[in-house]
């Protein structure tokens, strides 16, 4: 079943002649249509970025960040 889905995905890609017909489903945006901020660039805050990466790596699922 998985292999059929993968083949179907690539077949659709080939049939479109490598042209983008619509916006990809998997896109990331920092702002919404109105202009509200949806995300922050963590590169500006290295200690927060390290804490966030460590939290995501942790298996305990404790969702608290202390910087």
Secondary structure as UniProt FT lines:
FT   HELIX           2..15
FT   TURN            16..18
FT   TURN            33..34
FT   HELIX           42..44
FT   HELIX           46..57
//
